Amino acid sequence: MRKDWLLVMFAACFEVGWVVGLKHASSFIEWTLTGAAIILSFILLIRSGERLPVGTVYAVFAGLGTAGTVIVDIVVFSQPFRWSVIALISLLLVGVIGLKMVTERDA
């Protein structure tokens, strides 16, 4: 079970990579890495969905990917820091963690 949730977390990390890549890629190598991140992201997502409830897996994947993308935008690409954004991302993460905890008990 933990291995499957780890796959979801890695899939979300690759999601952050390809989302950032879609916006900032400008060379063949960057586009190739973006494509590889898309493929790896979905392979890991599909694998974890084979053993875990797919709705919960996708919600966790999307939530972590969203939070990670916002954090990368602020830290790496100097997007303005706004407390409202951080509060909403925190709320999203609380929901994602809650879904994971409830699903783990039920599964």
N, C-alpha and C positions, 0 to 999 in steps of 0.2 A: 504493500500500500504506500509506504513512504517513497519508494522508488518511483512510483507512478506520479506522485505529487512533485517529486524532484524534476521529472520530465516536463511537467506543466511549467515549473519555474524556469527551466532552461528554454522552453519554447517561448515564454514571454520575453526572456532576454534577447533571443533572436528576433522576436517581433519588434522590439525597440530598435534593434540594428537595421532591420529592413525598412521600418517607417522613417527613420532618420536618413537612411540611404536613398529612399525615394525622393526626399526633399533636397538632399545635398550632393548626391552622386554626380560627378561631371566627367569621369574618365571611364574607359572600358573596364579597368580593374575594379573601380568602385561599383560599377553597375553589375559586374560579375559577382562581387561579394554580396551585393544587395539581393541578387537572384538566389545565391546559395543560402542566404539567411531566410528568405521566404520558404524555400524548399525544406530546410532543416526545421524551421518553426512549425510548419504544418505536419511534417513527419512525426515530430515529437508530440504534437497535439493529438494526432490520430492515434498514436501508440497509447498515450495515456487514456484516451477516450474509450479504448477497448476494455479497460478494467475498472474505470471510474464512471460515474454518471456524467454523460456527455454535456448536459445543460450546466451542471456545476463546473465542470472542467472548462467549458468555454467562458463562463462568467469570470472565473479566476484568471484565465489566460488574458481576456480582454481588459480586466481591471488592472492586473499587474503591468500589462503592456502600456496601458494609458498612463498609469502613474510613472512608470519608467521613462516614457517619452517626454512627459512634462518635466521631470527632474533633469533629464539630459538636456532639454532645451534651455532650462535655467542655468545649469552649471557649465555646459560646454558652449552653447551658442548665445549666451548672454541675453536671454529673454528676460524681460522685467520680472522681478520677484513680487508677487502679490499675495498677501495673506489670505485673501478669499480663495484663490486657486489652491493654495496649500491646504486650507481647511476642507475644501471639497474633495481634493485628492485623498486626504486623511479619512474622510467619511467613506469614500469609495473603498479604501484599503480595509477599513473596519468591516464593511460589508463582505468583502472578499474573504477575509480571515474568518469571519463568522460562518460563511458558507462552507469553507473548508472544514472547520471544526464540526459543524453539524453533520456534514456528509461523512466524515471519517467515523463518527459514532454510529451512524445508521448502516454503513456499508460493511 
